[in-house]
Amino acid sequence: MSGNSTTFIGSVIGFIIWILCIAWSAAIARRKGRSVFGWTLLAFFFSFIALIVVALMPSRRTV
C-alpha cells in the first residue's frame, strides 16, 4: 500500500469512530433523560470527552 491509501483508510476509520462516538453519546443521553441535542452537539466538538462525561452523569429519570 502506498502512503496515500494508508492515510485515506486511517481517515475513514477515524471518521467512523467519531460518528459512532456521537451516536453513542446521544443514546446514553436519551437513556439518562438528558438533552439529546445538547449532548450530540457537545460530542460533535468534544467527542471522547463528551462521551465520558455523559456516561458518568447520573440519570434524571425517576424509577
N, CA, C and O atoms as a GROMACS GRO file, in nm:
protein
  252
    1MET      N    1   0.083  -0.119   0.000
    1MET     CA    2   0.000   0.000   0.000
    1MET      C    3   0.087   0.125   0.000
    1MET      O    4   0.192   0.130   0.064
    2SER      N    5   0.043   0.220  -0.070
    2SER     CA    6   0.117   0.346  -0.072
    2SER      C    7   0.077   0.431   0.049
    2SER      O    8  -0.020   0.401   0.118
    3GLY      N    9   0.152   0.534   0.073
    3GLY     CA   10   0.124   0.622   0.186
    3GLY      C   11  -0.010   0.692   0.177
    3GLY      O   12  -0.075   0.714   0.279
    4ASN      N   13  -0.052   0.726   0.056
    4ASN     CA   14  -0.180   0.796   0.039
    4ASN      C   15  -0.299   0.707   0.072
    4ASN      O   16  -0.395   0.754   0.134
    5SER      N   17  -0.294   0.580   0.033
    5SER     CA   18  -0.407   0.492   0.063
    5SER      C   19  -0.412   0.458   0.211
    5SER      O   20  -0.520   0.442   0.267
    6THR      N   21  -0.296   0.448   0.275
    6THR     CA   22  -0.293   0.424   0.420
    6THR      C   23  -0.351   0.544   0.494
    6THR      O   24  -0.426   0.527   0.590
    7THR      N   25  -0.317   0.662   0.451
    7THR     CA   26  -0.372   0.783   0.512
    7THR      C   27  -0.522   0.791   0.492
    7THR      O   28  -0.595   0.829   0.583
    8PHE      N   29  -0.569   0.755   0.373
    8PHE     CA   30  -0.712   0.757   0.345
    8PHE      C   31  -0.787   0.658   0.434
    8PHE      O   32  -0.891   0.692   0.490
    9ILE      N   33  -0.735   0.537   0.446
    9ILE     CA   34  -0.800   0.435   0.529
    9ILE      C   35  -0.802   0.479   0.675
    9ILE      O   36  -0.903   0.461   0.744
   10GLY      N   37  -0.693   0.538   0.722
   10GLY     CA   38  -0.688   0.589   0.859
   10GLY      C   39  -0.789   0.700   0.882
   10GLY      O   40  -0.851   0.707   0.988
   11SER      N   41  -0.806   0.786   0.783
   11SER     CA   42  -0.904   0.894   0.794
   11SER      C   43  -1.046   0.840   0.797
   11SER      O   44  -1.129   0.889   0.874
   12VAL      N   45  -1.074   0.741   0.715
   12VAL     CA   46  -1.208   0.681   0.713
   12VAL      C   47  -1.237   0.612   0.846
   12VAL      O   48  -1.347   0.627   0.899
   13ILE      N   49  -1.141   0.539   0.899
   13ILE     CA   50  -1.161   0.472   1.028
   13ILE      C   51  -1.182   0.576   1.138
   13ILE      O   52  -1.269   0.559   1.223
   14GLY      N   53  -1.103   0.683   1.138
   14GLY     CA   54  -1.121   0.789   1.236
   14GLY      C   55  -1.256   0.856   1.226
   14GLY      O   56  -1.319   0.887   1.328
   15PHE      N   57  -1.303   0.878   1.104
   15PHE     CA   58  -1.435   0.938   1.082
   15PHE      C   59  -1.546   0.846   1.134
   15PHE      O   60  -1.640   0.894   1.197
   16ILE      N   61  -1.535   0.717   1.109
   16ILE     CA   62  -1.635   0.621   1.157
   16ILE      C   63  -1.637   0.617   1.309
   16ILE      O   64  -1.745   0.615   1.369
   17ILE      N   65  -1.521   0.617   1.372
   17ILE     CA   66  -1.514   0.618   1.519
   17ILE      C   67  -1.576   0.747   1.573
   17ILE      O   68  -1.646   0.743   1.674
   18TRP      N   69  -1.551   0.860   1.509
   18TRP     CA   70  -1.607   0.988   1.551
   18TRP      C   71  -1.759   0.985   1.544
   18TRP      O   72  -1.826   1.028   1.639
   19ILE      N   73  -1.815   0.935   1.434
   19ILE     CA   74  -1.961   0.927   1.418
   19ILE      C   75  -2.021   0.832   1.521
   19ILE      O   76  -2.125   0.862   1.579
   20LEU      N   77  -1.956   0.718   1.545
   20LEU     CA   78  -2.005   0.624   1.646
   20LEU      C   79  -2.003   0.685   1.786
   20LEU      O   80  -2.092   0.660   1.866
   21CYS      N   81  -1.902   0.764   1.815
   21CYS     CA   82  -1.892   0.831   1.944
   21CYS      C   83  -2.006   0.931   1.961
   21CYS      O   84  -2.063   0.941   2.070
   22ILE      N   85  -2.039   1.004   1.856
   22ILE     CA   86  -2.151   1.098   1.861
   22ILE      C   87  -2.282   1.023   1.884
   22ILE      O   88  -2.363   1.063   1.968
   23ALA      N   89  -2.303   0.916   1.809
   23ALA     CA   90  -2.427   0.838   1.822
   23ALA      C   91  -2.437   0.774   1.960
   23ALA      O   92  -2.546   0.770   2.018
   24TRP      N   93  -2.328   0.725   2.012
   24TRP     CA   94  -2.328   0.662   2.144
   24TRP      C   95  -2.357   0.766   2.252
   24TRP      O   96  -2.431   0.737   2.346
   25SER      N   97  -2.301   0.884   2.241
   25SER     CA   98  -2.330   0.992   2.337
   25SER      C   99  -2.478   1.028   2.336
   25SER      O  100  -2.538   1.048   2.441
   26ALA      N  101  -2.537   1.036   2.217
   26ALA     CA  102  -2.680   1.068   2.206
   26ALA      C  103  -2.765   0.957   2.267
   26ALA      O  104  -2.864   0.986   2.334
   27ALA      N  105  -2.728   0.832   2.245
   27ALA     CA  106  -2.804   0.720   2.301
   27ALA      C  107  -2.796   0.718   2.453
   27ALA      O  108  -2.897   0.692   2.520
   28ILE      N  109  -2.680   0.744   2.508
   28ILE     CA  110  -2.665   0.748   2.654
   28ILE      C  111  -2.745   0.864   2.711
   28ILE      O  112  -2.812   0.849   2.813
   29ALA      N  113  -2.739   0.980   2.646
   29ALA     CA  114  -2.815   1.097   2.692
   29ALA      C  115  -2.965   1.067   2.692
   29ALA      O  116  -3.034   1.101   2.788
   30ARG      N  117  -3.014   1.004   2.587
   30ARG     CA  118  -3.157   0.969   2.579
   30ARG      C  119  -3.195   0.874   2.692
   30ARG      O  120  -3.298   0.891   2.757
   31ARG      N  121  -3.111   0.773   2.714
   31ARG     CA  122  -3.139   0.674   2.818
   31ARG      C  123  -3.139   0.737   2.957
   31ARG      O  124  -3.212   0.692   3.045
   32LYS      N  125  -3.058   0.837   2.978
   32LYS     CA  126  -3.047   0.901   3.109
   32LYS      C  127  -3.140   1.021   3.125
   32LYS      O  128  -3.139   1.086   3.230
   33GLY      N  129  -3.220   1.051   3.024
   33GLY     CA  130  -3.314   1.162   3.033
   33GLY      C  131  -3.249   1.297   3.017
   33GLY      O  132  -3.302   1.398   3.066
   34ARG      N  133  -3.137   1.302   2.950
   34ARG     CA  134  -3.065   1.428   2.927
   34ARG      C  135  -3.099   1.483   2.789
   34ARG      O  136  -3.166   1.416   2.710
   35SER      N  137  -3.055   1.602   2.759
   35SER     CA  138  -3.080   1.665   2.630
   35SER      C  139  -3.002   1.594   2.520
   35SER      O  140  -2.879   1.599   2.516
   36VAL      N  141  -3.074   1.528   2.431
   36VAL     CA  142  -3.009   1.456   2.322
   36VAL      C  143  -2.940   1.555   2.228
   36VAL      O  144  -2.826   1.532   2.186
   37PHE      N  145  -3.008   1.664   2.194
   37PHE     CA  146  -2.948   1.763   2.104
   37PHE      C  147  -2.822   1.824   2.165
   37PHE      O  148  -2.720   1.837   2.098
   38GLY      N  149  -2.830   1.860   2.292
   38GLY     CA  150  -2.715   1.922   2.358
   38GLY      C  151  -2.595   1.830   2.364
   38GLY      O  152  -2.482   1.872   2.336
   39TRP      N  153  -2.618   1.706   2.401
   39TRP     CA  154  -2.507   1.612   2.411
   39TRP      C  155  -2.454   1.570   2.274
   39TRP      O  156  -2.335   1.540   2.260
   40THR      N  157  -2.542   1.568   2.174
   40THR     CA  158  -2.495   1.540   2.038
   40THR      C  159  -2.406   1.654   1.990
   40THR      O  160  -2.302   1.630   1.928
   41LEU      N  161  -2.446   1.776   2.018
   41LEU     CA  162  -2.366   1.892   1.979
   41LEU      C  163  -2.231   1.893   2.051
   41LEU      O  164  -2.128   1.919   1.990
   42LEU      N  165  -2.233   1.864   2.180
   42LEU     CA  166  -2.107   1.857   2.254
   42LEU      C  167  -2.017   1.746   2.201
   42LEU      O  168  -1.896   1.764   2.188
   43ALA      N  169  -2.076   1.632   2.170
   43ALA     CA  170  -1.998   1.520   2.117
   43ALA      C  171  -1.943   1.551   1.979
   43ALA      O  172  -1.838   1.499   1.941
   44PHE      N  173  -2.013   1.634   1.904
   44PHE     CA  174  -1.963   1.674   1.772
   44PHE      C  175  -1.829   1.746   1.784
   44PHE      O  176  -1.739   1.724   1.703
   45PHE      N  177  -1.816   1.830   1.886
   45PHE     CA  178  -1.693   1.907   1.903
   45PHE      C  179  -1.592   1.840   1.997
   45PHE      O  180  -1.472   1.850   1.975
   46PHE      N  181  -1.640   1.772   2.100
   46PHE     CA  182  -1.552   1.711   2.201
   46PHE      C  183  -1.588   1.564   2.219
   46PHE      O  184  -1.630   1.524   2.328
   47SER      N  185  -1.573   1.486   2.116
   47SER     CA  186  -1.630   1.351   2.109
   47SER      C  187  -1.602   1.264   2.231
   47SER      O  188  -1.695   1.227   2.302
   48PHE      N  189  -1.478   1.230   2.256
   48PHE     CA  190  -1.450   1.136   2.365
   48PHE      C  191  -1.474   1.197   2.502
   48PHE      O  192  -1.519   1.128   2.593
   49ILE      N  193  -1.446   1.324   2.518
   49ILE     CA  194  -1.470   1.390   2.646
   49ILE      C  195  -1.619   1.393   2.677
   49ILE      O  196  -1.660   1.361   2.789
   50ALA      N  197  -1.701   1.430   2.580
   50ALA     CA  198  -1.847   1.433   2.600
   50ALA      C  199  -1.900   1.294   2.629
   50ALA      O  200  -1.989   1.277   2.713
   51LEU      N  201  -1.848   1.194   2.561
   51LEU     CA  202  -1.892   1.056   2.584
   51LEU      C  203  -1.862   1.012   2.726
   51LEU      O  204  -1.948   0.952   2.791
   52ILE      N  205  -1.745   1.041   2.775
   52ILE     CA  206  -1.708   1.003   2.911
   52ILE      C  207  -1.794   1.078   3.012
   52ILE      O  208  -1.842   1.019   3.109
   53VAL      N  209  -1.813   1.208   2.992
   53VAL     CA  210  -1.890   1.288   3.087
   53VAL      C  211  -2.035   1.243   3.092
   53VAL      O  212  -2.089   1.225   3.201
   54VAL      N  213  -2.099   1.224   2.977
   54VAL     CA  214  -2.240   1.184   2.978
   54VAL      C  215  -2.256   1.043   3.034
   54VAL      O  216  -2.358   1.012   3.095
   55ALA      N  217  -2.157   0.958   3.014
   55ALA     CA  218  -2.165   0.822   3.068
   55ALA      C  219  -2.154   0.823   3.220
   55ALA      O  220  -2.212   0.737   3.286
   56LEU      N  221  -2.080   0.918   3.276
   56LEU     CA  222  -2.060   0.924   3.420
   56LEU      C  223  -2.168   1.004   3.493
   56LEU      O  224  -2.178   0.997   3.615
   57MET      N  225  -2.247   1.080   3.420
   57MET     CA  226  -2.351   1.162   3.483
   57MET      C  227  -2.465   1.074   3.534
   57MET      O  228  -2.496   0.971   3.475
   58PRO      N  229  -2.526   1.115   3.645
   58PRO     CA  230  -2.641   1.038   3.694
   58PRO      C  231  -2.763   1.057   3.605
   58PRO      O  232  -2.775   1.156   3.532
   59SER      N  233  -2.851   0.962   3.611
   59SER     CA  234  -2.974   0.968   3.531
   59SER      C  235  -3.070   1.069   3.592
   59SER      O  236  -3.075   1.086   3.714
   60ARG      N  237  -3.148   1.137   3.508
   60ARG     CA  238  -3.251   1.229   3.555
   60ARG      C  239  -3.385   1.159   3.570
   60ARG      O  240  -3.478   1.214   3.628
   61ARG      N  241  -3.395   1.040   3.518
   61ARG     CA  242  -3.521   0.966   3.522
   61ARG      C  243  -3.543   0.910   3.661
   61ARG      O  244  -3.450   0.866   3.728
   62THR      N  245  -3.668   0.912   3.703
   62THR     CA  246  -3.703   0.851   3.830
   62THR      C  247  -3.755   0.711   3.804
   62THR      O  248  -3.818   0.684   3.702
   63VAL      N  249  -3.729   0.625   3.895
   63VAL     CA  250  -3.768   0.485   3.878
   63VAL      C  251  -3.912   0.462   3.912
   63VAL      O  252  -3.961   0.350   3.903
   0.00000   0.00000   0.00000
